[in-house]
Amino acid sequence: MRTKLPLAVFAVSVLPLICAVAARPDHQWPVNGGIDNIRYSPLTQITRANVSRLAVAWTYDSHDAFNGSEMQSNPIVLGGVLYATTPSLTVVAVDAATGVEKWRFDPSGGAAPGSRFRHRGVTVHRDRVFVTHRNWLYALDTRTGRPIASFGKDGRVDLREGLGRPAEKLSVSASTPGVVSDDLLIMGSTVPETLPGAPGDIRAFDVNTGAIRWSFHTIPHPGEFGYDTWPKDAWQIAGGANAWAGVSLDAKLGIVFAATGSASFDFYGVNRHGDNLFSDCILALNARTGERLWHFQGLRHDVWDMDFPAAPSLVTVTRAGRKVDAVAQITKYGYVYVLDRRTGAPLFPIGERKAPPSTIDGERLAPAQPYPLKPPPFTRQTLTEQMLTRRTPAAHAAVLAEFRALDAGFLVPPSLKGTAVFPGVDGGGEWGGAAFDPETALLYVNANEMPWIVRLIPNNDTSLYNAKCATCHKTDRTGTPQAPSLIDVGARRGRDQIADVIRHGTGRMPGFPDLGTKNIADLVEFLLTGEDKGADPALMKDPTWLKYRSDGETLWRDPDGYPPLTPPWGTLNAIDLDAGTIRWKIPFGEYPELAAKGVRNTGSDNYGGPVVTAGGLLFIGATNFDRKFHAYDKLTGKLLWETTLPAAGNATPAVYEIDGREYVVIVCGGGKNGAPSGSSIVAFALP
């Protein structure tokens, strides 16, 4: 029987609890990817039992989406304020409990964006917000959003400077925010994947002045470790080997961890013979000095663009009854490497797999490549005829004919006839990274299985035009009844307009968003002038000139626009890092029009990572075409709740608490692979 307490007794007994809740400090999301870059929240207010009641708490729209724009920011929440970047790379600060804008800063000064940006957010440290825009690193005042004049020159630093080459000839930016250790902002960079390029140095900037305090040369200079894995002059002309996906900080050990990309040029390495340290490496550096502590190279002399796609996750696993601090690194080819955090020693055995040689003249590939024996790969590894789509007989026949005209197989290198790269340059694991649950040692990875076609062509503008345009517009550019003449196209459209049509398409013409900035610029120049500058003999004397170029990576689709293989086309995976096994795997994402016809659970391409909570949940958006935001049971993969977002949530969520209320927030930018673009931030909470 329940006994009623006198009101005074009730007040005395309950008031301390009310005060404790009111006084409880807010739980924040202070750094990109969360503490240790494991995308984990210890909050427990939202649980398996009540997640079905989750509702929109607030929505903020920056209203700056444009055709093809994306928005991939992982929001930072500190002091009750949420910081993020928008499709035009405007920085916004909003009230994290209401979504009301506090300030915004547009580094372009209001200029229209010339092309899409792929940007993953900001770094907040004490009184300043660090953000990149093109080649500039800004420090903004957290209260006003205005540049802090004492940082660099008028509040910004030129990222092209301090790399040992003429700054005006370099293209350097950063899509992923850095981390702060003591008073050092440590960050990687985004550099061209073609030549001439820029080196991918990892650098530490003074948070107060912007001065470079140390640099780690990922393309070693003379006398440095790894110099002998490149030609002797590579440090002056080679590019890439950059930590474009960001870095992770172990503040207690004072170690910063990075995962680097491939060297430039991505698909043809005749001018960079050797293993090419420190491309495709997991790196452990002294956060104070930049000194290399250890490294592990996952791919030697990469010609597949299979760079490590996300910053390392700093996890703790159990070995022989003992807790071991480790680094978990996901890969584009579906593997997870688990290494001791202090030494780099593998915690599961590493095997060696023979790799086929290249058919391209002058190319010399590594005869074997490493791979972990555990955990098993979370994607299929090799595309075969048996895996080709059976969605319709016509689709199968078309894909089969195309497949038989290509080279295919695990680590089969790019060729002149074209190579099917699988799981794909956008898969298995991607930049969204993995989430790790310290309670269960489960690592959660969303993955893509989408073959891409990489084809090498002679390095001249005529070959590029013939590969991409001549089928419809004819080799003499006079056009056909289905495609207009391109002669004197400059009289009808400006340079930027032509580039936009090439990138996004128009009418019956498909877009070529993955053609690459340099290829698009060369193609525009060729269409405007008719001159094949790529055939200029003077260019061939340049040490960065290569005999072949890529015609632009092509996401392979069947004639109806769907992946050319049998499902699943995307998956969500829970990997036990203690046992080295896959605990569960489910198809992830759908195509709404196929689902309407009863074709369900196909999986789809997905971008942006998960967040796992102590409340028993795994939150993730990422699915590109159905625009869903999902909550799964973290132990079983059972779907517990989902909702439709204004645009695809191609970003990693953040979880935080203000005044005792837990929020889950995600940016909704869409724009990937032809999906509609958006510019909103949506926060969810219990009623």
Helices and strands as residue ranges (DSSP letters): H 7-23, G 35-37, E 40-41, G 51-53, E 55-61, E 76-78, E 81-85, E 91-95, E 101-105, E 123-125, E 128-133, E 136-141, E 156-158, G 167-169, E 179-181, E 184-187, E 202-206, E 212-216, G 227-229, H 234-237, E 239-240, E 247-250, E 255-259, E 263-264, E 281-286, E 292-297, E 313-319, E 322-330, E 336-340, E 350-354, E 368-372, G 385-387, H 393-404, E 407-408, E 419-421, E 435-437, E 442-448, E 452-454, E 456-458, H 461-468, H 470-473, G 489-491, H 495-504, H 517-529, G 533-535, G 539-541, E 548-550, E 554-555, E 570-576, E 581-587, H 592-595, E 611-613, E 617-620, E 628-633, E 639-644, E 654-658, E 661-670, G 672-674, E 677-685
